[in-house]
Every structure is written in C-alpha cells, then in structure tokens.
Amino acid sequence: MKKKFNLNPLIIAVWLALLFLPFKGVKAALILFTVISTSIYLLNFLLVYTKPLLAKLKEACAVLMNNLQTKKKQTESALLISRYALLVFILFVPFFAKDYFIDVLILAGIYIILAQGLNVVVGFAGLLNLGFVAFYAIGAYSYALLNTKMGLGFWSSLPLSVVIVVFSGFLLAVPALRLKGDYLAIVTLGFGEIVRLLANNWDTVTKGPNGIGGIEPPYFLGTSLGRLSYFYYFILVFVAITVFVVRRVYKSGIGRAWVAIREDEIASSSIGINTTAYKLYAFAFGAFWAGTAGALFAAKMQFVSPESFTFMESVLILSMVILGGLGSIPGVILGAIILVILPEMLRGIQLYRMLALGSGLVLLMIFRPQGLLGGKGVSFRG
C-alpha cells in the first residue's frame, strides 16, 4: 500500500507564512514557508530511517526506568530537595532581584489568583465565562471607593469588596445558568462589557476614564506594605491561601460534583446532583477569588481605571487556564507565570511578541489541547 501524503506540515507552514506576510512581505513569507515545510518533511523522512535507533533508545529508557524504580526513595528525596530549593528561591527573591522583576512577579501572583478563580468556573465546572474580568473590576472598584470615599482601610474593605463581588456573581449566575455553551459565553461576555462601560461612563461614582487615584496600600501591624519587597510577600501569602483553599475544595464533594457536571451534566443530574445549585456555587466561588485579586490589584497600583478591565483581560486569563490545563491547579499557576513573564521577556520585539504568543497558543491547541499540565481526558472543547 502507498503511504498517504501528510498535509499537516504543509498547512502549518502556510499558516505561519501568512502570519508573517504583513510584516516582511511576500519574499520573506515564501522563504519562511520553504524553510518550515522542508524542515518538517526532512525530519519526518529521517525519523523513518531512525526506527532501529529509536527502538534501542526505548530499551535503554526501559532499563533506566527500572533502575529509577529501584531507587525510588532517592528520587523522592531529590524531588523533596528540589521543592525546598524552589521555595527558598521564591522566599529570597526580593534580596537579590531588581525592583522591575519583583514588580512583574507581583503581577504574576495577582494573575495566579485570578486564573485559579476562572479555573473553578471553566476548568472544574465546565462553564465557559468570557466576562470574568467583570468580577475583577468590581473587586478593584469596590476597594477603591470604600477606601477613598468612606476612608476604610484594606482589611476593613476587603471583606465588603468580596461580598459585593460574590453577590454580583449570584446576580449573573441566576439568569445565565439557564444557558449552555456558546450562549452562556455570549451572556458572560456581555456582562463584562456592561461593567466596563459603567466604570467608564458613571463619572459621579467612578470618575469615568480618569479613574480613581489616591488609594492607600495595605497596612500590617502599623507598617505600610506599599514597598515592593513587602507587597511581594503579601501577595505570596494570598497566592498560597488561594491554592490551598482551591485544592481542598476541588478534593471535596463539591469539587467532585463540579467535575461530574463538566463531564456529563445529564448523568450527574440523574444521580441526584443539583446541577443548578452547584453551578451557582462555581460562579460565586470563582467570583470570590476574582474580587480578592481586584482588591489586591487596586492596593498595588493605588489607581484603577476602565482601561485595566477590557475584554482582552478576560481572554488573557482564559488563555492562562487553557495553557496550563483545564482543571489543573499547578498547570494554571504555570500558565499564569508564562503569560505574564514571557511578554516582558519579548518586550524587545514589541511588534512580534503578541504574534509569537498567539501562534504558540494555536500550536498548543493543535498538538496538546489538554494544556501543559492538564490530564489526558480534559481538553478545551468550547
């Protein structure tokens, strides 16, 4: 039998060349197409003749795995040491890192909290939310208004801000839970735009496009946490609490009910799970973390404006969840860190960095739809 010609490398090469076309012209796009397609087909050709070598490598890997299994205790201790080394590195970052790097890590911490909240809604319960930034904005504006208008400090404002956000999550969930799939996504997208437009046009309360300034940083035992190194540890504590609580809830009966609804809503309803109530819990619990992240963002920046809460923020947060793996708590942490730090690393090629990130996400969806650390059975299905 004749071997079928594989079109996938050719399609990928054409797609990347078309993306490159507006920036460098036809000639450069043709060169890129030729190089990529030739390289992929050459690699496939070489792989055919390297099967015996690959078989030997597999045997060697099998022997190595057997040896590793016999040294399981040594491996566990090595993993434990590496975890402690990573923990020490995280704790001592402010002592050797520059302020710019600390600032980026603080932003990454805020996005980790945000992404964990969205992971509850999208990853655990399977409810596609394209307006998650609305809860983030409500949390930020709530703290800003409570602090500047009523004179409340961070610790007094935080519970009130979170309550307001959770209540708004309930308000959205009640009509939205009658919908599924794309319809739910459109409703949540509309909710996000409504909140942004309110923040932009309600001048008497939000000061419109000018935003709200003069927000006080948090205080702890009489010490201001406005300094970057102090705020870094402050965010670190909140990230640790978020991960711990989300993990515990995920392993509880509520978390198992969310996963059952995500996998098959009809089947989970037939075994007695109140799907409407658990979806409501997912929206409220996700909104809780978004509100917390919003208050932390306002306290960090000491200024909020509608430009910080656009639709692209919702897309960015969703991309973090998809990149790391739907339902994967460590994966979402990794996805948030990558999508915050990588654009800063690519700042030197400002024109191409979003092109590189977008291309990377598309390739991830093609070759690993379950995400970097996602399980085999969990992938983004819209």
VOPAGU-2260 file (C-alpha; in pm, 1 decimal, decimal comma):
REM VOPAGU-2260
SITE   aa  ch    i         X         Y         Z
SITE  MET   A    0       0,0       0,0       0,0
SITE  LYS   A    1     115,6     351,3     -82,9
SITE  LYS   A    2     180,8     581,0     206,3
SITE  LYS   A    3     -59,4     878,4     224,2
SITE  PHE   A    4      90,6    1223,6     185,2
SITE  ASN   A    5      67,3    1409,8     515,9
SITE  LEU   A    6     -70,9    1761,5     462,7
SITE  ASN   A    7     -40,6    1876,8     826,1
SITE  PRO   A    8     319,3    2012,3     797,0
SITE  LEU   A    9     224,9    2194,7     476,6
SITE  ILE   A   10     -81,9    2353,8     640,8
SITE  ILE   A   11     123,8    2466,7     940,8
SITE  ALA   A   12     391,7    2616,1     712,2
SITE  VAL   A   13     130,4    2803,7     503,5
SITE  TRP   A   14     -38,4    2937,0     818,7
SITE  LEU   A   15     286,4    3068,8     969,2
SITE  ALA   A   16     391,2    3220,4     634,7
SITE  LEU   A   17      57,3    3404,1     605,2
SITE  LEU   A   18     101,4    3542,9     957,7
SITE  PHE   A   19     449,9    3663,5     865,1
SITE  LEU   A   20     334,9    3817,2     532,5
SITE  PRO   A   21     205,6    4158,8     660,0
SITE  PHE   A   22     530,5    4225,1     847,6
SITE  LYS   A   23     805,6    4130,3     599,8
SITE  GLY   A   24     638,0    4093,3     259,3
SITE  VAL   A   25     585,1    3813,8       6,3
SITE  LYS   A   26     951,1    3719,9     -42,8
SITE  ALA   A   27    1021,2    3668,3     327,5
SITE  ALA   A   28     692,9    3475,3     370,5
SITE  LEU   A   29     784,8    3241,0      81,6
SITE  ILE   A   30    1130,1    3182,6     230,5
SITE  LEU   A   31     975,3    3106,2     570,9
SITE  PHE   A   32     723,5    2868,1     409,8
SITE  THR   A   33    1001,0    2685,7     219,5
SITE  VAL   A   34    1224,8    2654,4     527,2
SITE  ILE   A   35     948,9    2531,5     761,3
SITE  SER   A   36     788,9    2283,7     518,6
SITE  THR   A   37    1127,0    2146,2     407,5
SITE  SER   A   38    1246,7    2111,0     767,3
SITE  ILE   A   39     932,6    1926,4     881,2
SITE  TYR   A   40     931,4    1683,8     585,7
SITE  LEU   A   41    1305,3    1626,3     621,3
SITE  LEU   A   42    1257,3    1548,9     989,2
SITE  ASN   A   43     975,5    1303,2     909,0
SITE  PHE   A   44    1196,7    1142,0     642,2
SITE  LEU   A   45    1482,9    1099,8     889,0
SITE  LEU   A   46    1251,9     955,3    1153,2
SITE  VAL   A   47    1157,3     670,6     916,0
SITE  TYR   A   48    1521,6     561,6     896,1
SITE  THR   A   49    1588,3     603,7    1263,4
SITE  LYS   A   50    1333,8     347,8    1386,7
SITE  PRO   A   51    1601,8      90,6    1486,0
SITE  LEU   A   52    1784,9     361,3    1678,8
SITE  LEU   A   53    1461,4     468,8    1847,9
SITE  ALA   A   54    1389,5     106,6    1942,4
SITE  LYS   A   55    1730,4      81,8    2110,7
SITE  LEU   A   56    1668,9     410,4    2287,1
SITE  LYS   A   57    1336,0     276,6    2415,4
SITE  GLU   A   58    1511,0     -31,5    2551,1
SITE  ALA   A   59    1770,7     185,8    2719,6
SITE  CYS   A   60    1493,1     403,2    2865,2
SITE  ALA   A   61    1314,2      94,1    2994,6
SITE  VAL   A   62    1633,4     -21,2    3168,7
SITE  LEU   A   63    1680,3     327,3    3309,4
SITE  MET   A   64    1320,7     335,6    3438,0
SITE  ASN   A   65    1373,4       1,5    3612,4
SITE  ASN   A   66    1683,2     140,5    3777,9
SITE  LEU   A   67    1491,5     450,9    3881,3
SITE  GLN   A   68    1215,6     239,5    4032,6
SITE  THR   A   69    1471,3      56,6    4244,0
SITE  LYS   A   70    1596,4     395,5    4361,0
SITE  LYS   A   71    1251,4     533,3    4436,0
SITE  LYS   A   72    1344,5     662,3    4779,4
SITE  GLN   A   73    1641,6     852,7    4637,5
SITE  THR   A   74    1418,9    1005,6    4369,3
SITE  GLU   A   75    1157,8    1112,0    4626,2
SITE  SER   A   76    1423,6    1274,7    4841,3
SITE  ALA   A   77    1565,1    1453,5    4532,9
SITE  LEU   A   78    1218,1    1585,3    4446,8
SITE  LEU   A   79    1172,2    1698,7    4804,9
SITE  ILE   A   80    1506,8    1879,2    4795,1
SITE  SER   A   81    1416,6    2048,1    4464,7
SITE  ARG   A   82    1083,9    2165,2    4610,8
SITE  TYR   A   83    1256,7    2311,4    4913,7
SITE  ALA   A   84    1516,0    2476,3    4686,0
SITE  LEU   A   85    1234,1    2633,5    4480,3
SITE  LEU   A   86    1063,8    2751,4    4799,6
SITE  VAL   A   87    1388,3    2908,8    4924,1
SITE  PHE   A   88    1434,8    3080,1    4586,1
SITE  ILE   A   89    1081,0    3222,1    4596,6
SITE  LEU   A   90    1124,3    3345,8    4953,2
SITE  PHE   A   91    1458,2    3515,7    4888,7
SITE  VAL   A   92    1377,5    3678,7    4552,0
SITE  PRO   A   93    1347,8    4034,5    4698,7
SITE  PHE   A   94    1701,8    4010,6    4841,4
SITE  PHE   A   95    1875,9    3978,5    4502,0
SITE  ALA   A   96    1624,0    4071,9    4230,5
SITE  LYS   A   97    1570,2    4417,5    4080,9
SITE  ASP   A   98    1252,8    4613,0    4150,5
SITE  TYR   A   99    1130,4    4560,9    3793,9
SITE  PHE   A  100    1150,0    4181,5    3827,3
SITE  ILE   A  101     977,3    4191,5    4169,1
SITE  ASP   A  102     701,2    4407,9    4017,8
SITE  VAL   A  103     646,4    4151,8    3739,7
SITE  LEU   A  104     631,8    3867,8    3993,6
SITE  ILE   A  105     373,0    4058,7    4199,9
SITE  LEU   A  106     160,1    4097,7    3885,9
SITE  ALA   A  107     206,6    3724,9    3816,5
SITE  GLY   A  108      82,3    3648,5    4169,0
SITE  ILE   A  109    -233,1    3855,8    4114,9
SITE  TYR   A  110    -297,2    3674,7    3786,1
SITE  ILE   A  111    -243,5    3336,4    3954,6
SITE  ILE   A  112    -527,9    3419,4    4195,8
SITE  LEU   A  113    -744,5    3538,3    3904,6
SITE  ALA   A  114    -670,0    3232,6    3693,2
SITE  GLN   A  115    -745,4    2996,8    3982,8
SITE  GLY   A  116   -1086,5    3164,2    4016,9
SITE  LEU   A  117   -1160,0    3118,1    3645,7
SITE  ASN   A  118   -1027,1    2761,7    3665,0
SITE  VAL   A  119   -1305,2    2685,3    3914,2
SITE  VAL   A  120   -1569,5    2804,1    3665,6
SITE  VAL   A  121   -1421,6    2678,9    3337,6
SITE  GLY   A  122   -1185,2    2400,2    3445,7
SITE  PHE   A  123   -1383,9    2236,5    3727,1
SITE  ALA   A  124   -1747,5    2305,5    3633,5
SITE  GLY   A  125   -1702,8    2338,4    3254,9
SITE  LEU   A  126   -1884,6    2675,3    3226,2
SITE  LEU   A  127   -1726,1    2898,4    2961,5
SITE  ASN   A  128   -1703,1    3251,7    3103,5
SITE  LEU   A  129   -1576,0    3524,9    2869,3
SITE  GLY   A  130   -1654,9    3812,3    3105,7
SITE  PHE   A  131   -1458,3    3707,3    3412,4
SITE  VAL   A  132   -1279,0    4040,7    3413,6
SITE  ALA   A  133   -1608,5    4197,7    3532,4
SITE  PHE   A  134   -1565,2    4042,9    3879,0
SITE  TYR   A  135   -1201,7    4158,4    3880,2
SITE  ALA   A  136   -1316,6    4513,4    3801,9
SITE  ILE   A  137   -1593,0    4510,9    4064,2
SITE  GLY   A  138   -1344,6    4397,2    4329,3
SITE  ALA   A  139   -1094,1    4668,8    4234,5
SITE  TYR   A  140   -1351,6    4949,4    4217,3
SITE  SER   A  141   -1521,6    4835,3    4538,5
SITE  TYR   A  142   -1198,2    4862,1    4734,2
SITE  ALA   A  143   -1108,0    5191,3    4562,7
SITE  LEU   A  144   -1443,8    5350,0    4650,2
SITE  LEU   A  145   -1456,4    5213,9    5005,5
SITE  ASN   A  146   -1104,6    5341,9    5066,9
SITE  THR   A  147   -1125,3    5685,3    4902,5
SITE  LYS   A  148   -1491,0    5773,3    4970,5
SITE  MET   A  149   -1550,1    5610,2    5311,2
SITE  GLY   A  150   -1196,3    5607,1    5448,3
SITE  LEU   A  151   -1188,6    5231,0    5516,9
SITE  GLY   A  152    -853,4    5052,9    5523,1
SITE  PHE   A  153    -760,5    4743,0    5325,0
SITE  TRP   A  154    -853,9    4488,4    5592,1
SITE  SER   A  155   -1192,9    4653,0    5652,1
SITE  SER   A  156   -1265,4    4696,5    5278,8
SITE  LEU   A  157   -1156,6    4350,1    5162,2
SITE  PRO   A  158   -1448,3    4150,7    5313,8
SITE  LEU   A  159   -1701,4    4408,3    5190,1
SITE  SER   A  160   -1548,0    4410,6    4840,6
SITE  VAL   A  161   -1556,5    4031,3    4821,3
SITE  VAL   A  162   -1919,2    4020,7    4940,2
SITE  ILE   A  163   -2016,6    4271,0    4668,0
SITE  VAL   A  164   -1836,3    4064,1    4402,7
SITE  VAL   A  165   -1991,2    3734,8    4518,8
SITE  PHE   A  166   -2334,7    3898,4    4514,9
SITE  SER   A  167   -2273,0    4016,8    4158,7
SITE  GLY   A  168   -2167,5    3660,3    4072,3
SITE  PHE   A  169   -2502,3    3535,1    4201,8
SITE  LEU   A  170   -2685,0    3802,9    4000,7
SITE  LEU   A  171   -2510,1    3691,8    3681,8
SITE  ALA   A  172   -2549,0    3320,8    3753,6
SITE  VAL   A  173   -2925,5    3321,8    3812,1
SITE  PRO   A  174   -3024,6    3412,8    3451,7
SITE  ALA   A  175   -2708,7    3274,8    3287,3
SITE  LEU   A  176   -2736,5    2919,3    3423,8
SITE  ARG   A  177   -3037,8    2853,8    3203,1
SITE  LEU   A  178   -2794,8    2872,8    2908,9
SITE  LYS   A  179   -2515,4    2642,3    2793,9
SITE  GLY   A  180   -2206,6    2651,4    2576,8
SITE  ASP   A  181   -2176,5    2941,8    2333,9
SITE  TYR   A  182   -2492,0    3112,7    2464,3
SITE  LEU   A  183   -2351,7    3121,9    2817,0
SITE  ALA   A  184   -2022,6    3258,5    2680,4
SITE  ILE   A  185   -2205,6    3542,4    2498,9
SITE  VAL   A  186   -2405,6    3637,9    2810,4
SITE  THR   A  187   -2093,5    3648,6    3029,5
SITE  LEU   A  188   -1910,9    3848,3    2760,6
SITE  GLY   A  189   -2197,6    4098,6    2762,9
SITE  PHE   A  190   -2182,7    4121,6    3143,5
SITE  GLY   A  191   -1811,9    4201,8    3126,0
SITE  GLU   A  192   -1873,7    4480,6    2873,7
SITE  ILE   A  193   -2161,5    4623,6    3082,0
SITE  VAL   A  194   -1936,0    4652,9    3388,3
SITE  ARG   A  195   -1657,3    4815,8    3185,5
SITE  LEU   A  196   -1897,7    5068,6    3028,0
SITE  LEU   A  197   -2046,4    5151,1    3369,8
SITE  ALA   A  198   -1697,5    5215,9    3505,5
SITE  ASN   A  199   -1619,1    5430,1    3200,9
SITE  ASN   A  200   -1939,6    5638,9    3197,9
SITE  TRP   A  201   -2056,8    5667,2    3559,1
SITE  ASP   A  202   -1849,6    5978,5    3621,8
SITE  THR   A  203   -2010,1    6076,9    3951,8
SITE  VAL   A  204   -1901,3    5748,6    4117,3
SITE  THR   A  205   -1609,8    5600,3    3920,0
SITE  LYS   A  206   -1469,9    5929,7    3777,1
SITE  GLY   A  207   -1504,5    5774,1    3430,3
SITE  PRO   A  208   -1193,5    5741,0    3209,9
SITE  ASN   A  209    -988,0    5944,8    3458,8
SITE  GLY   A  210   -1004,7    5660,3    3709,1
SITE  ILE   A  211    -972,7    5668,2    4087,3
SITE  GLY   A  212    -637,7    5760,1    4239,2
SITE  GLY   A  213    -501,0    5807,3    4587,7
SITE  ILE   A  214    -583,3    5452,9    4702,8
SITE  GLU   A  215    -397,4    5355,5    5018,7
SITE  PRO   A  216    -173,2    5047,8    5024,8
SITE  PRO   A  217    -242,0    4780,0    5288,6
SITE  TYR   A  218    -103,7    4816,6    5640,7
SITE  PHE   A  219       9,2    4529,7    5861,8
SITE  LEU   A  220      90,2    4587,6    6229,5
SITE  GLY   A  221     119,1    4959,3    6157,0
SITE  THR   A  222     365,9    4906,6    5869,3
SITE  SER   A  223     276,6    5014,6    5516,5
SITE  LEU   A  224     309,9    4735,8    5259,3
SITE  GLY   A  225     347,7    4980,4    4971,0
SITE  ARG   A  226     714,4    4891,8    4930,4
SITE  LEU   A  227     765,5    4632,6    4653,9
SITE  SER   A  228     950,6    4377,2    4868,5
SITE  TYR   A  229     680,6    4392,3    5137,8
SITE  PHE   A  230     399,7    4369,5    4884,3
SITE  TYR   A  231     572,7    4070,3    4721,0
SITE  TYR   A  232     544,1    3867,7    5042,9
SITE  PHE   A  233     190,6    3997,0    5093,2
SITE  ILE   A  234      85,8    3863,5    4750,9
SITE  LEU   A  235     276,1    3540,5    4814,5
SITE  VAL   A  236      64,3    3473,7    5123,4
SITE  PHE   A  237    -257,0    3531,7    4928,3
SITE  VAL   A  238    -139,6    3301,2    4646,3
SITE  ALA   A  239     -60,8    3025,6    4898,1
SITE  ILE   A  240    -403,7    3064,6    5063,3
SITE  THR   A  241    -576,1    3059,3    4722,9
SITE  VAL   A  242    -400,3    2743,5    4605,6
SITE  PHE   A  243    -459,3    2567,4    4938,9
SITE  VAL   A  244    -832,1    2651,6    4954,9
SITE  VAL   A  245    -899,2    2575,8    4585,6
SITE  ARG   A  246    -719,2    2240,7    4616,4
SITE  ARG   A  247    -916,9    2146,7    4928,0
SITE  VAL   A  248   -1248,4    2241,2    4765,8
SITE  TYR   A  249   -1155,8    2051,3    4449,4
SITE  LYS   A  250   -1095,4    1733,7    4653,5
SITE  SER   A  251   -1420,5    1775,9    4846,4
SITE  GLY   A  252   -1769,7    1661,5    4749,9
SITE  ILE   A  253   -1839,4    1998,4    4586,8
SITE  GLY   A  254   -1533,5    1964,2    4364,6
SITE  ARG   A  255   -1631,5    1613,1    4260,0
SITE  ALA   A  256   -1982,0    1738,0    4178,7
SITE  TRP   A  257   -1832,9    2013,0    3957,7
SITE  VAL   A  258   -1621,8    1759,6    3769,7
SITE  ALA   A  259   -1925,4    1532,4    3723,9
SITE  ILE   A  260   -2125,3    1824,6    3579,8
SITE  ARG   A  261   -1837,5    1912,3    3347,9
SITE  GLU   A  262   -1809,6    1558,1    3215,3
SITE  ASP   A  263   -2182,6    1482,1    3175,5
SITE  GLU   A  264   -2448,7    1712,4    3314,1
SITE  ILE   A  265   -2739,8    1477,8    3237,2
SITE  ALA   A  266   -2571,9    1180,1    3404,4
SITE  SER   A  267   -2478,2    1384,5    3711,6
SITE  SER   A  268   -2835,6    1513,4    3738,6
SITE  SER   A  269   -2968,5    1158,6    3717,6
SITE  ILE   A  270   -2762,7    1050,2    4022,3
SITE  GLY   A  271   -2905,9    1326,8    4239,1
SITE  ILE   A  272   -2663,3    1617,1    4192,7
SITE  ASN   A  273   -2843,5    1952,6    4193,4
SITE  THR   A  274   -2666,3    2090,2    3884,9
SITE  THR   A  275   -2817,7    2439,4    3909,4
SITE  ALA   A  276   -2706,7    2484,2    4271,4
SITE  TYR   A  277   -2353,2    2358,7    4204,8
SITE  LYS   A  278   -2316,1    2583,9    3901,6
SITE  LEU   A  279   -2422,8    2871,5    4122,1
SITE  TYR   A  280   -2158,1    2770,5    4376,0
SITE  ALA   A  281   -1896,0    2763,9    4098,1
SITE  PHE   A  282   -1982,5    3114,9    3979,1
SITE  ALA   A  283   -1982,8    3253,4    4334,1
SITE  PHE   A  284   -1659,8    3077,0    4436,5
SITE  GLY   A  285   -1480,1    3189,8    4120,3
SITE  ALA   A  286   -1605,8    3546,0    4170,2
SITE  PHE   A  287   -1473,6    3537,6    4528,3
SITE  TRP   A  288   -1114,5    3497,1    4405,3
SITE  ALA   A  289   -1160,4    3748,8    4124,5
SITE  GLY   A  290   -1280,8    4005,8    4378,3
SITE  THR   A  291    -982,9    3932,1    4603,3
SITE  ALA   A  292    -745,1    3974,6    4308,3
SITE  GLY   A  293    -919,7    4301,6    4213,4
SITE  ALA   A  294    -875,3    4445,3    4563,3
SITE  LEU   A  295    -507,9    4340,9    4563,8
SITE  PHE   A  296    -458,8    4499,1    4220,5
SITE  ALA   A  297    -611,7    4829,2    4336,8
SITE  ALA   A  298    -397,5    4824,2    4652,4
SITE  LYS   A  299     -83,9    4753,2    4447,6
SITE  MET   A  300    -139,2    5013,8    4172,6
SITE  GLN   A  301    -306,8    5268,2    4406,6
SITE  PHE   A  302    -507,7    5364,5    4098,6
SITE  VAL   A  303    -785,2    5199,3    3893,7
SITE  SER   A  304    -932,9    5291,5    3556,1
SITE  PRO   A  305   -1154,3    5115,9    3296,8
SITE  GLU   A  306    -853,1    5051,4    3067,3
SITE  SER   A  307    -732,1    4781,2    3308,5
SITE  PHE   A  308   -1050,7    4573,6    3268,9
SITE  THR   A  309   -1108,3    4529,1    2895,6
SITE  PHE   A  310   -1228,5    4216,4    2716,6
SITE  MET   A  311    -866,8    4128,8    2633,9
SITE  GLU   A  312    -804,1    4080,2    3005,3
SITE  SER   A  313   -1072,5    3809,0    3009,4
SITE  VAL   A  314    -907,5    3648,7    2706,3
SITE  LEU   A  315    -566,6    3663,2    2875,9
SITE  ILE   A  316    -696,7    3499,3    3195,0
SITE  LEU   A  317    -874,3    3228,4    2993,8
SITE  SER   A  318    -552,9    3170,8    2795,0
SITE  MET   A  319    -365,5    3111,4    3121,9
SITE  VAL   A  320    -615,5    2842,3    3221,2
SITE  ILE   A  321    -607,3    2676,7    2877,5
SITE  LEU   A  322    -227,2    2694,4    2851,6
SITE  GLY   A  323    -171,4    2532,9    3191,4
SITE  GLY   A  324    -451,3    2278,1    3153,7
SITE  LEU   A  325    -819,8    2294,8    3238,1
SITE  GLY   A  326    -878,9    2175,6    3594,3
SITE  SER   A  327    -507,3    2157,0    3675,8
SITE  ILE   A  328    -411,2    2377,3    3971,9
SITE  PRO   A  329     -29,4    2356,8    3914,3
SITE  GLY   A  330     -89,6    2397,2    3540,4
SITE  VAL   A  331    -284,5    2720,2    3589,8
SITE  ILE   A  332      -1,8    2857,2    3807,9
SITE  LEU   A  333     246,9    2773,0    3531,8
SITE  GLY   A  334      21,3    2922,6    3263,1
SITE  ALA   A  335     -18,8    3248,4    3457,7
SITE  ILE   A  336     356,1    3280,5    3514,9
SITE  ILE   A  337     434,8    3213,1    3147,2
SITE  LEU   A  338     179,9    3459,9    3009,5
SITE  VAL   A  339     289,7    3736,1    3249,0
SITE  ILE   A  340     667,4    3689,7    3229,2
SITE  LEU   A  341     703,6    3591,3    2860,7
SITE  PRO   A  342     563,2    3919,6    2717,0
SITE  GLU   A  343     808,2    4108,1    2940,4
SITE  MET   A  344    1094,3    3895,0    2807,8
SITE  LEU   A  345     979,0    3964,5    2449,8
SITE  ARG   A  346     941,5    4338,7    2507,6
SITE  GLY   A  347    1246,2    4399,3    2285,8
SITE  ILE   A  348    1049,2    4269,3    1986,1
SITE  GLN   A  349     732,8    4462,4    2066,9
SITE  LEU   A  350     591,9    4422,7    1713,5
SITE  TYR   A  351     608,3    4044,0    1712,6
SITE  ARG   A  352     551,2    3938,3    2073,9
SITE  MET   A  353     171,0    3904,8    2051,6
SITE  LEU   A  354     214,7    3722,8    1718,4
SITE  ALA   A  355     451,8    3478,0    1889,0
SITE  LEU   A  356     214,9    3426,4    2183,8
SITE  GLY   A  357     -87,5    3376,9    1957,5
SITE  SER   A  358      99,1    3131,3    1734,1
SITE  GLY   A  359     215,1    2939,9    2041,4
SITE  LEU   A  360    -141,0    2906,1    2172,7
SITE  VAL   A  361    -270,4    2785,6    1834,8
SITE  LEU   A  362       7,1    2525,9    1810,9
SITE  LEU   A  363     -69,4    2416,3    2168,1
SITE  MET   A  364    -435,8    2362,8    2073,8
SITE  ILE   A  365    -324,7    2151,0    1775,7
SITE  PHE   A  366     -64,3    1930,8    1942,9
SITE  ARG   A  367    -161,5    1935,2    2313,0
SITE  PRO   A  368    -523,0    2051,8    2360,3
SITE  GLN   A  369    -527,5    1940,0    2725,3
SITE  GLY   A  370    -266,6    2205,2    2815,3
SITE  LEU   A  371      86,5    2179,7    2951,3
SITE  LEU   A  372      -3,5    2002,8    3277,1
SITE  GLY   A  373    -362,2    1900,5    3203,0
SITE  GLY   A  374    -490,1    1545,5    3225,4
SITE  LYS   A  375    -542,8    1327,5    2919,1
SITE  GLY   A  376    -918,1    1340,3    2946,7
SITE  VAL   A  377    -951,9    1716,4    2990,9
SITE  SER   A  378    -924,6    1948,9    2692,8
SITE  PHE   A  379   -1078,1    2273,4    2575,8
SITE  ARG   A  380   -1395,3    2194,3    2385,8
SITE  GLY   A  381   -1556,1    2540,4    2384,7
